[in-house]
Amino acid sequence: MAMQADAYGCIDAGRQNVFSRNRILIGLIGLHLAVTLGAGMLAKTPFNPGTFNALLRLFGLLLPVFAVTILTWRFCVMAVRIRPERPIHWLARDFWRLLGNRDRLIEGAFTLLALMLFTACFGYFKSIIPQLNPFSWDPVLARLDMMLHGGTAPHEYLMRIFGAPRVMSLFNTAYHAWFFVMYFIVFLACFTSGADLRATRYTFLVAFVLTWGLGGNVLATAFASGGPVYFEKLGFGTDYARLNAMLAAFDRVSPLSALETQEMLWQGYAADGRVSGISAMPSMHVASSTLLALYGFRHARWAGWLLTAFASMIGIGAVLLAWHYAVDVYAGALFALFCWWAAARLTGDDTTFLRVRSQPRSFSRAT
């Protein structure tokens, strides 16, 4: 009985530590939930938790992929950098190090579930933006784009450089790969341990919630806009008709799945389709990719630069594929930088804002 009591005591202490270490993150997610419920009441739209169930199913499919990715990476590290005399023994010990830490698994699972709840609330909030504030900012953002770029729409400059079907397909692929890259790194951050990395991990997760909650919900509602692809459908004119026609022509040569997704989102907006949530300002693809780059620099120089290149591709693709105005891209990147700074202040992370590790460290090793 005494041993059983001690075991329960250890579990309770572990739970308390999890809540204590993540109290700011939990508080922000709770605040976002309250604001989301209030927004739903204003929009007179019942809260729909279906996104949470969908995310559970999605992560059920992604977790094995994440696991295989991590194990493959560790195998490559062993083969190229470590080169142990007993490879099988080294791999077994390395896998046990990754999987045998109960406290890390508990905290990681708890954090991941909390973020899934947050993401579900975010998705619901985004779907009711037109009820809270009808799309009206597109003409303003389009004019601002022209003013900032010498009287020419930014996509016209980019088309002169990248306007070829196969090249556009590369941007399309990167744009869709963003989902896997983002959630894979979030997954790694949830299960990261080690005193030297805890501050970085926590700063990233808090910045993630701030960026998506404030940027993807609050700012997106204040500056409600659909983006160039929906400019004409929203009744604002034919300014982007030529861009959309070019994308359709490219699609006939080298398929662009973005066009199918754009149509699916429009049906969700116009006809209550199964997927909804149109929003242009700020670009959350760019904002989240900027966060990934900042987090990458905290681990290794190569990771930071690789994710910076990825974020750049996302930003260019956002304009080329008519998802966003260029100002949406700039706003997304700048807002992510602000949220990273704010997260560091909230969490007490006193490391240099853009500290770059001189010694490389793999993401999976950080876990």
Summary of the structure (lengths in Angstrom):
residues: 367
radius of gyration: 22.1
end to end distance: 35.1
largest distance: 78.2
contacts: 1193
relative contact order: 0.12
helix: 77%
strand: 0%
